């Protein structure tokens, strides 16, 4: 069963337009989670963004490094 959200398409995380900005919002949300994302969640997110899990992982690592520099 596919889960639907109530967000307008222009606010959807997975809107094809402005994909890089949506990935940043996704990474910001992930950085606020207490537990790391599971493998299945990463696969779903990568599929939605049209990138590989490895590429998403690299972007997450880069984001965390930049976030650490800003907060450190």
Secondary structure, 3 states (H helix, E strand, C coil): CCCCCCCCHHHCCCCCCCHHHHHHHHHHHHHCCCCCCCHHHHHHHHHHHCCCHHHHHHHHHHHHHHHHHHHC
